[in-house]
Amino acid sequence: MRPHFAYVFERFPSFTQTFVVREVLELERQGVRPLLISIRDTRDEQPRHFPAELYDRVHFLPPEKELIEWVKAEKDANRLPQEIVLSLRHWGERPDKMRVYEAAYIGRHLREAGVRHVHSHFAGIGARVGWWLRWAYDYSFSFTGHANDILCDEPGLDLTLRRLMDDASLVITVSDFTAANLRNRFPSAACKIKRVYNGLDLARFATADPPPPPTGPPLILSVGRLIEKKGYPDLIAACAQLRQRGVAFRCEIAGDGPLEGGLRALIAAHELGDCVTLLGATPQDVIVRKLAETSVFALACATETDGGMDNLPTVLMEAMAASVPCVSTRLAGVPEMVEHGVTGLLVGEHDPAALADAIATLLQERPLAAQMGAAGRQRAVQLFAQEVTAARLRRHFAGRGLMRFDASLVVRHPQLAVAYARQFAWRAARLTRCRTLRHRQAPEFLRGDSPAPGA
């Protein structure tokens, strides 16, 4: 049976993007058939904690050299769209030229599969390939914007975030904060910006029952890459203050990254080696077990020097799903998850003293911590359950004409009838566009007077 649409990922599946795997598998559980395409081959990546059959269903692009040779052969055989051939001539040696080659290869694959729409996660390589597929093959594309990919436009690229926003048929983003941010910066695209939270598999986490009392010092857990926006220096400084106040605790930080050496030095400087531990990269099943014994989950999100920041950290969702009260900062989409005084406590960024106060409150007032943990679990069920978020995404795809009509899906999900009705109207309007008009509106970087050497 034909796929309903295609995903085009830079890399899939990937250990660092398990939320994307959850989305794909839940859509499939709900009856949607996506075609899965990954530009990078991830089959040798470690750790591998995805079902083997998932790798078997992903179409991985060939290595770069082989891909370029394939495109050249197709060009010589006159089997490529004229737009691809002319774009390669005019594109010269610009840094993003590989996106044209990738679009040429994927476009052929999509045509054979009967797919007319592609969706990508992140406003990066996958989304830019989607733009080229629109230009060369007249397919539609959409993408999900997450954090730095939409908050910090990558310099030096002709395909800017503004161009992606203008030409995408739908833009999903994962928090109300980033949805408002994008609508403010790109008002002409406001009507196609939709918020869909990342989904969570709640079945993996404990119920709302409070964990048993710890046998040793209570555990403060934090999970994330050891990078600037996670604010780990602030968390370590807060732990130093807790020690000075005589508060019993142990703190474990799961994750690896470029700041590991500096963080170890900071732990040593504060003489916290006996109570603060860097665990390194930690498998998801181990994280789930640790959450069951965690008293407080802490993530001191911070703005990076270049303006980047976390948006809606999945680890906070997971802690809430495990009924663990959270302490974090008032930054980006974090207050949409951690409701101050209800599911946890929020402080300002780069304020170790306030962070220590909040952690101490939850460590010392166990009934309050249990109450906040239960409220967090309830909030996770209402907002972040993957069946809820995938259904919302599915309706947006259908309503914007981005998912092939399927009567069996309407029978299974009657609410899609209205969405599909909108799709037919949208498709009719789209088909009235003159293809030659799209050619006359070629972007300026494809209208050079001096073509560069051929592909």
N, C-alpha and C positions, 0 to 999 in steps of 0.2 A: 504494500500500500504506500502511496506517495506521502512524503513528510508534509507537515502543515507549514513549517518554516525552517530556517537553518540558523544554528548558532555558529558564529565565527569567532573563535577565541585566539588570543595570542598563544596561550598554553592551557591545555585541558587534558585530563584532570591535573590539578596541582595541589600539593599539600597545604600551601598557603592560602588557598581559595576554596575551602571546603563548602562555603555557603553557595558557591556556584553549582557544585555537584548536587547539593541538596535541592536547589531550584530545578535543575534538569530532571532529577529522578522523581520529584514530586509532580512536575508537569506530566511526565510519562505515566505516573500512577493515576493521574486524573484523565488519561486518555489522549493526551497530546503527543504527536510524533515529531520531535525535532530531529533534523539532520545535524550531526555533530562534526565540526571541522576545527582542527587545531593547527595553527601555523607552525608552532614548535612541537617537536616530538618529546613527550614527557615520559615515555615508557621506561627510561633508565633513571628517572628521578627517585630519590629516597627521602623520607619513608613512603612506602606505597600502602595505603590503607583503603583503597577503593576496590570494589569487586573487579575481578579480572575481566569479566565480560564487558565492563564499561570501556576498558581500553580497546577491546576488540571492535566496538561499535564506533569508535572515533576515526575519522579520516584525517590522517596526518599528512601535511604537505611534505614533499621531498626536500632534502637539504638544499641550501641556497644555490650552489653551483649546478646541481642537477635541475633545479627549477628554472634557472636562467636558460639552460640549454633547451629545455622543453619549450619555453616560450619562443625562443629563436626558431626552433623547428616549426612550431605552429605558425609563426609569422611568415616564414619562407613558403609554407604550404598554403598561405592565404586563408587560414582558418581562424584568425583573430579579428575582433571588431576593429573597424578603422580607428575608433577612439583610442584603443590600446596602442596601436602602432604609432599613431601621431603623438600620443602622450609620451611614449618612450623616446621618440626623436627630440621632442621639445624639453623633456625633463632633464636632459644632460646628466650630470653626476651629482645631483642633489641628494641629501642624506636620506630622503624618504622614497627613493626610486623603487626600492624593493616592494613597496606596497602595490605598485602597478603590476609587477610580475606576479605577486600573490593573487591579486584580483583577476588577472588573466586566467590563472590556473583554476581558482575557485569558481569563477564565472562559468567555465565549461562544465565543471562538476555539478553546479546548481542547475544548469540548463538540462543536463541529462537526468537529474532527479526531479525535474518539474517544479522547482522551488523559485518563488519570486521575491522573497523577503529574507533578510539576514538581521540577526540581533547579536550584539557584542556586549561584553562587560568591560567597563572602563573606557574613557574617552581617549584611547591610545591606539595601538597598532590595529587591533581588530576593528575599531570604529572607522579608522582611516581607510582600511581595506573596504569596508562597507561603502564609504563615500565613492571610491573608485568603481565599485560594482554598480552603483547608481549611475555614475557618469557613463561608463562604457556599455553596460548591459540594460540600463533602465530598470534595475531592480530597486526596491525600496530598502532602507536600512534604518535601524534604531540602535540605541545603546543605553546601558545603565551606567550612570556616573556615580562615583563613590565618594572620594575625598580629594586628595591632591590632584587627581586627574582632571577635576573640574574647578577646583579652587585655585590651582596654579597652572596657567597656560604654559605649555612647553615652548620655549623660544626657538627660533631658527627653522620652524616648519611652515611651509606654505598652507598646509591644511590645518588652520587654526581651530581652536575651540569654537569661535564664532561661526566659522564656515560649517563645522559639524552641526552646531545648533540650528543654523538656518536650513540645512538641507536634510536633516534627519526627519523621518516621518513621526517619530515618537522618541521622547527622552524620558527615561525612568531615572529617578534618583532615590536614595535610600533613607532620606530624612526630610522632615518639614523644613529644617534649617537650610539644607542645600537646595530644596525646591524654591524657597523664597529667594535665596541668593541668586539662583539662575534666572528666575523671573525678573528680578531687579536689574541684572546685568544684560539680559537678552529679552527685552519686552516683546519683540516681534515673534518670539518662539514660545511665549508664556502659555498659550492654549494647549501645547503638546507636551508640557512638562508635567509628569505625574509622579507622585511619591508612592513607592512600594518598599516596605521594609524588607531587609534580608530575612529569610525564613529560617526557623530553627526546628530541629527534630527533638521535640520535647520528650519523646519516649526514652531518650538516652539518659535523661537526668532524673534525679530523685523527685519524689512527690513533695508536696508542700509540708510534710511532717518535719519538724525540727530535728537536726542531727543530734546524736547522743552527746553528752558533755565530753569535752576532750580529756584524755588521761594525762597529757602533759600541757605545756604552755599552749594557749590558743593560737591557731594558725592564721596568719595574714597571707593570702595568696594573690599573686599578680601574674598575668599571662600576656605575652606580647613580644614582638621583635625588640631587640635592644637597640633602639633608635631614639632620636631626639624627641619625637612627638609623644612618646610613651611616658616621659617625665620621670624616669627611674631615679635620677639624682635627687629629685624632690622626695620620692618615697624613701630612699635610703636616709636622707636627712631627717625625715619624720620619724623613722625608726630610731635614729640616734636620740631624738627628743623623748621618745617613749622610754628608752632605756634610762635616760637621766631622771625621768619621773618615777621610775620604779615599776612601770607597767610590765607584767610578764607577757611574752609573746615569742613567736618564731615567725619569720617571714621567708617565704619561698617565691622566687621569681622564675617562671618557666619561659624559656625562649632564648634564641641566640641572635647575634647581630654584631655590627661593627663597634659598638660601644662596650663590649664585654670587658676588655682590658681596663678601661677607665672606671667602670663600675666596680670591678674587683679592687682597684686601688682605693676607691672611695670607701668601700666597705672596710678595708684594712685601716684607712686613716681614721675612721670613726670607731675602730676596735669593735666591729659588729660581726666578726667572723664566726662567733658561736651561735648567732641567732638569725643572721640573714644569709641565705643560700641562693646562688645562681644555679638553676637546674640544667640549663642548656635546652636544646630542642627536645620537646617532650611530646610523645604521642597523645592523640586525643583521648584514647581510653584511659590513660594515666591521669590526664587532666580531670576527666569525669570522676574518677575515684578520689582524687584530691579534693574536689569541690565538696564531696560528701563529708569531709572532715574539716572544712574551712569555716572559721568563725566570721571573718570579714574578707571580702574581695576588694582590693584597692587598685585603682588605675589612675595615676596622676597625669592625665592628658595635658599636653602643653602645645603652644604654638611654636613651630620651628622658626629658625632665623629667616627662612625664605618665605614665611607666611603659611606654609603647609601645616595641616593639623589632622588629627583623627576626626571622623565624622560621627559614625555610629558603631563603635567597637563591638564586634560580635562577642568578644569574651565577656562583656558586661551582660549581654543577653543570656549567655550560658550560665553565668553566676546567678542571675535572677531565676532562670528556669530550675536551678538546683536549690532554690530557696535560701540563697546566701545574701545577706544584706551587703550593699555596695557603697563604697566611698570613692568619689571621683571629683572631677572639676566641672565648673560651669562653662563648657566649651562646645561649640558646634551643636550636634544633635544629641549629646549626652543627656541633657535635661529631658529629652523625649523618652528616655528609658528610665533613668534614675530620677524619680520624682522626690525632690528634697523633703525629708521628714516623713515620707510615706514608704518608699522602697529602699531608701538609703539616705546618705548625706552628701551634699555637694559643697565644695569650697572653691575659692579662686585659684587660678593656676599659679605655679611657682610660689606657693605659700606653705612651706613645710610645717610651720607651727599650727596653722588651721587644719592641715591634713592630719597631723598627730592628734589634735583635739577630737576630730571626728572619729578616727579609728579608736581612740581610747574610750569614747562614749559607747561605741558598739561592743567593744570588748568587755566593758565593765557593767553595762546595763543589758544583761542577757534577755530579759523579757521583751525589751524594745527591739533588740536585734532579731529575735524570733518573729515578732510581729512584722517587721520590715521585710524579712525574708519571705514570709508567707504572702505579703502584698506583692512582692516582686515576682513570685511564681504566678500569681493571678494575672498580673500585667503582661507577663510573657505569653501566657496562654491566649489572652485577648488580642494582642498586637502582633506577636512574632511567630506564632505557630506556622509551620511551612505550608500546611494545607490552606491556611487563610491567605498568606502572601502569594502563593502560586495561583490561587483562584483569581485574585485581584489582577495579577499580571496577565493571566489568560484573557480576562475580559477586556483589558486595554488593547491587547493584540487584536482580538476579534473586532472591537469597536473601531479601530483605526484602519481596518482593512489589511492587516499585516499577517493574518493567519488564514490559510485556505479554508473555505467553507466545508464543513463536514456535518452531514445530517445526524450521524451517530453521536457526535459531540453534543448537539442540541438536545437530542433525546436524553443523553446522560446528564446534561447541565442545562435545563430549560431556560435559565436566566440568560444564556448566551443568545437567545433568539433576538432580543433587542439589540445586543451588541452587533450581531451579524447584519441586522437591518441597517445599522449605521455604516457597516462595512460596505454594503452594496452601493449606498449613496456616495461614500468616499471614493470607491473604485470608479464609479461612473464619472465623477468629476475629474479624477486623475487621468482617465483614458481620453478625455477631451483635449488634453494638452498636446500641442503640436511638437513633435520630436525635433523638427528643424529649429523651433524657437529655443529649445534647450541647447542646441548647437550654437546658436547665435549668442547665448548667454554663457559661453565657456569662460571659466575663471581666467583672470589676467595672467596667471602663471602658465597657462597653456596657449597664450596668444603671442608668443615671442616672434619677432621678425626674423631672427637668425636661428633656425633649428640646429640643435646640437647633433652630434653624430648619432646614427641609428642605434637600435637596441643591441 
